[in-house]
Amino acid sequence: MTQTVDKQRLSEILTAGLQKMTVAVDAHQHQQLIEFVCLMHKWNKAYNLTSVRDPEQMVVKHLLDSLSVAPAIDADHVIDVGTGPGLPGMPLAIINPQVNFTLLDSLGKRVRFMKQCAYELKLNNVTCVHSRVEEHQIPRPYAIVLSRAFASLKDMLHWCEHLVDSEGKFLALKGQFPQSEIDEVSSHFRVESVTALKVPDLVGERHLVTIRKV
């Protein structure tokens, strides 16, 4: 039996969470975020996009978690590598319509889902790419390389080094303070900051690691 989605309840959870995080969205963006969760819930049965099955948990673990990175998006050309079903890139693209987001994943079914989302939500600032990150050819460097639970910092930097020039930065969304991963970062890069993120109703720690080329 299909679980019916209570959009009003999802909206309440999202509104309360965004207020605590002081992330501003307009009414249209709010609606798009809820629709994204509904699409994820609908497609999840056939495509197994996420282990989170409950739409209310999706709002916390996927929307609010992704949007906690919003203050760090300060450029107009961003790539989200190993994005899965579009996390954190899709929610960030919804609330930053002026920023161009490339969402890259190596699994075709995830990319098909994201393309459908971009089409249904009318997101003109989203490009979905089916590729392994090390094979992704770029016409110009990205300003930000973003990743959430994609790989260790060492591997992320190794695979994504070609995606930014000396001006660009890497943003990695992590759980607990990743000291052992930071210790493995090569001398070609410097860890600029590690910021503790507060995600309402989320159990566990979240940290955002900002890295630049030396």
C-alpha positions in Angstrom: 0.0 0.0 0.0 1.3 3.4 -0.9 1.9 5.8 1.9 0.0 9.1 1.3 2.1 12.2 1.7 0.8 14.8 4.0 2.1 17.9 2.3 0.8 20.2 5.0 2.8 18.3 7.7 5.9 18.4 5.5 5.5 22.1 5.0 5.2 22.6 8.8 8.4 20.7 9.4 10.2 22.6 6.7 9.0 26.0 7.9 10.0 25.3 11.5 13.4 24.0 10.5 14.2 26.9 8.1 13.3 29.4 10.9 15.7 27.8 13.3 18.4 27.8 10.6 17.6 31.4 9.5 17.5 30.3 5.8 15.1 32.4 3.8 12.9 30.9 1.0 10.0 32.4 -0.8 6.6 30.7 -1.1 7.4 29.3 -4.6 10.7 27.9 -3.5 9.0 26.4 -0.4 6.5 24.7 -2.6 9.3 23.4 -4.9 11.2 21.9 -1.9 8.1 20.0 -0.8 7.4 18.8 -4.4 11.0 17.6 -4.6 10.4 15.4 -1.5 7.2 14.1 -3.0 9.0 13.2 -6.2 11.8 11.5 -4.2 9.2 9.5 -2.2 7.3 8.5 -5.4 10.4 7.4 -7.4 12.1 5.8 -4.4 9.9 2.7 -4.6 11.1 1.7 -8.0 14.5 3.4 -8.1 15.7 3.0 -4.5 17.2 6.5 -4.4 17.6 6.8 -0.7 17.3 4.5 2.4 15.1 7.1 4.0 11.5 5.9 3.3 9.5 8.4 5.4 8.8 11.7 3.7 8.8 13.6 7.0 12.3 12.2 7.6 13.3 13.2 4.1 12.5 16.8 5.0 15.0 16.7 7.9 17.7 14.3 6.6 17.6 15.6 3.0 16.2 19.1 2.7 17.3 20.7 6.0 20.6 18.9 5.9 21.3 20.1 2.4 20.1 23.6 3.1 22.5 23.9 6.1 25.2 24.5 3.5 23.4 27.5 2.0 25.5 30.3 3.6 28.6 28.8 2.0 27.2 29.0 -1.6 28.8 32.3 -2.6 29.5 31.8 -6.3 27.5 31.3 -9.5 29.0 28.1 -10.9 28.8 25.0 -8.6 29.1 21.2 -9.2 27.7 18.7 -6.8 29.7 15.4 -7.2 28.3 12.0 -6.3 25.0 13.8 -5.8 22.8 10.7 -5.6 19.3 11.8 -6.1 20.4 15.5 -6.1 21.7 16.1 -2.5 22.6 18.7 -1.5 22.5 20.2 -5.0 18.8 20.1 -5.9 17.6 21.9 -2.7 20.4 24.4 -3.0 19.5 25.1 -6.6 15.9 25.6 -5.7 16.7 28.4 -3.2 19.5 29.9 -5.4 17.9 30.3 -8.8 20.7 32.7 -9.9 23.4 30.1 -9.4 24.1 27.4 -12.0 24.3 23.9 -10.5 25.8 20.8 -12.2 24.6 17.6 -10.5 26.9 14.7 -11.3 26.4 11.1 -10.6 27.7 7.8 -12.1 24.3 6.0 -11.7 21.9 6.4 -14.7 18.7 5.9 -12.7 19.6 8.7 -10.3 20.4 11.1 -13.2 17.1 10.2 -14.9 15.3 11.0 -11.6 17.1 14.4 -11.3 16.3 15.3 -14.9 12.6 14.6 -14.3 12.8 16.8 -11.1 14.5 19.6 -12.9 11.8 19.4 -15.7 8.8 19.2 -13.3 10.1 21.9 -11.0 11.1 24.1 -13.9 14.7 24.5 -12.6 16.5 26.2 -15.5 19.7 26.5 -13.4 20.3 22.7 -13.1 22.3 20.5 -15.4 22.3 16.8 -14.7 25.4 14.8 -15.8 25.8 11.0 -16.0 29.5 10.5 -15.6 32.2 9.4 -13.2 33.7 12.5 -11.7 37.3 11.9 -12.9 36.0 11.6 -16.5 33.9 14.8 -16.4 35.2 17.3 -19.0 34.6 20.9 -18.3 34.6 24.0 -20.6 35.5 26.3 -17.7 36.4 25.7 -14.0 33.8 25.5 -11.3 33.9 28.0 -8.5 32.7 25.4 -6.0 33.0 21.6 -5.8 30.4 20.3 -3.4 30.0 16.8 -2.0 27.9 15.1 0.7 29.0 11.6 1.8 30.7 11.1 -1.5 34.2 10.0 -0.5 37.0 10.6 1.9 38.5 14.1 1.7 41.7 12.7 0.2 39.8 10.8 -2.6 37.5 13.7 -3.2 40.4 16.1 -3.8 42.2 13.6 -6.0 39.2 12.9 -8.2 38.0 16.5 -8.3 41.2 18.5 -8.5 40.7 19.2 -12.3 37.3 20.8 -11.7 38.5 24.0 -10.1 41.3 26.5 -10.7 43.3 28.3 -8.0 40.3 30.5 -7.2 37.9 27.7 -6.6 37.0 25.9 -3.4 35.9 22.4 -2.2 33.0 22.0 0.2 32.6 18.6 1.9 29.6 17.8 4.1 30.6 15.4 6.8 29.2 13.9 9.9 31.5 13.9 13.0 34.6 16.1 13.0 36.7 14.3 10.3 40.2 14.7 11.9 41.6 11.5 10.5 40.5 12.5 7.0 41.9 16.0 7.4 45.3 14.5 8.5 45.4 12.7 5.1 44.9 15.8 2.9 47.9 16.3 0.7 50.1 19.4 0.9 48.7 20.6 -2.4 45.6 21.7 -0.5 44.9 23.5 2.7 41.9 23.1 4.9 40.5 26.6 5.3 37.8 25.9 7.9 35.7 23.2 9.6 32.3 24.5 10.5 29.8 22.7 12.8 26.4 22.8 11.3 23.1 22.9 13.2 20.4 20.9 11.5 17.1 21.0 13.4 15.8 17.6 14.5 18.7 15.7 12.9 20.4 13.2 15.2 24.2 13.3 15.0 26.8 15.8 14.2 27.3 17.6 10.9 30.4 19.5 9.8 31.3 21.5 6.6 34.9 21.3 5.5 36.2 24.1 3.3 39.4 23.4 1.3 41.3 25.3 -1.3 44.3 24.5 -3.5 47.6 25.8 -2.2 
